[in-house]
Amino acid sequence: MSDLGNGTFQNPVLDADYSDPDVCRVGDDFYMTSSSFNAIPGLQILHSKDLVNWKIIGYAIDRLPPYDHFSKPQHGNGVWAPSIRYHKGEFFIYWGDPDFGIYMVKTKNPAGRWEAPVLVMEGKGLIDSCPFWDEDGQAYMVHGWAGSRAGIKSILSLNRMNPEGTKVLDEGVMVFDGHDAHPTVEGPKLYKRNGYYYIFAPAGGVATGWQLILRSKNIYGPYEEKIVLEQGKTPVNGPHQGAWVDTKSGEDWFLHFQDKEAYGRVMHLQPMKWVNDWPVMGEDPDGDGKGHPVMTYKKPNVGKSYAVVTPQESDEFTSPTLGLQWQWHANPKATWAFTTNKGNLRLFTDQMPQGGKNLWDVPNLLLQKFPGEAFTVTTKLKFTPNPKLENERTGLVVMGLDYGFVSVVSKKDGLYLTYNTTQKADKGTAEKEQILGKLSGSEVHFRVQVSKGGQCQFSYSEEGQNFKDAGGPFTATVGKWIGAKVGIFALREEKTNDSGYADFDWFRITK
């Protein structure tokens, strides 16, 4: 919990994997989005009244284009470092897909439906895009480059756009080259203040970088440069990449991420002030303009106090729609999951992809972010396999490059409980399976307790009271550019015209 209830907060304000966050303010409301990569629905939208308490209110895309391409897991691809802006009554989100180009979606209601994505600029290696509308009506877009696709990185480019922001009008101009002093400069955000154009850009790499500010009286530069936020002697490694926002009361704040390995990139909030037309973020102990992250601070002055809220976690499956915390590993098929009028979620088993070696290749994993460093997940399910099939399976999984799960699997002579683990799943490693015993009925409770350091202990219970450990502890790991996730799945090996199903009664997270 970030809100300490006494007018102060502690960092991180979001202790979950909201990487590359961007925020805009409209009136009294703050709206945030972040990188969602291949997870769908993508571009989750979070809302806050005070920059400390956040809740998921929707998402901007329910399918990733090109739709066939993202029908199978594309780990680490898809939505990179988005930006969210409000312009002439509409919300715009731009993001770079490193394989296809820069897309834009827009809406008048960020909690509602967003329009279909528009490809603003086609090309490989185009990432980390941010639009900007100047006072004279001219529209621009600044972006970075992915070395893995473009063969070049650490530079920022600026393109002119049409006023609607739907397409670029030129080949672009390089406005900054970070090769000399700021390697891996990326994630640019473009602002204007006091006659200066500012590019806020992270540099130095995800885990250990710093926040760079560029400024110029001309949007094309040349730009002066200054480092305004770095780790210093704090425990917050690589404090960079994010959003400058102000409050109605005139305060300035900066939101950025910190890479916490298996827990992903969590979001911090820093006080910010302007000194000689340069921003200073966090605390500046020696007065050199290079701030260091704060761990606790007084909450932003937004005129009143708001209730403590956190992003959704548990789900009782009593609503006609899935909770907004859930994401699939690829563009979903309608047959994977059904909310019901019986207060449960029905997952039908889907066939393992042809050539699939383990869960890394499986699209129908229904997952959510780790909600903190230590927590417990418990879920109750009833499994009804197809009597004509064997080896249908459903379970509770912690997913990453290494993964572990507890499951129920159907055999000729009944249902069996298993504990499975895989290391380096992205390399096609086969699972190690441990048979835990035979299930006497068809219902089971599965649990995983996650402790600091990503240590996961799975367990199971037939009656929901006495839980038995499933194997030894398993250590959660990162996925591709994301933190570990936890969730549920239902799989089969064979092709058939009907399948078994698992009814999940609820999915509860306690801390």
Protein Blocks (a to p, Z undefined) as FASTA:
>chain_A
ZZgonopacddfblcdcehiacddehjbccddddekjaccehiacddfkomaccdfbdfb
fbdcdfklmmpccehiajehiadddeehiacdddddfkloccddddfblklccdddddfb
gcehiahiaddddfkopacddddddfklnopahiacdddddfkopacfbebjafbdfklm
mghiahiacddeehiacddddehijklgccdddddfbfnbpaddddfbdfklafbehieh
iaddddfkopacddddddehjnopaddddddddeehiacehjafkonopacddfbdcddd
ehiacddddddfbdehlafbdcfkbccfbdcdfklpccdfeopacdddddddehiablml
pmkbccdddfbjbdcddddddddddfkbghiacddddddfbdcdddddddfkbccddddd
dehklnopacddddfbdcfblbdcddddddehhiacddddfklpaccdehjaddddddeh
iacddddddddfbdcfbdcddddfbdcddZZ
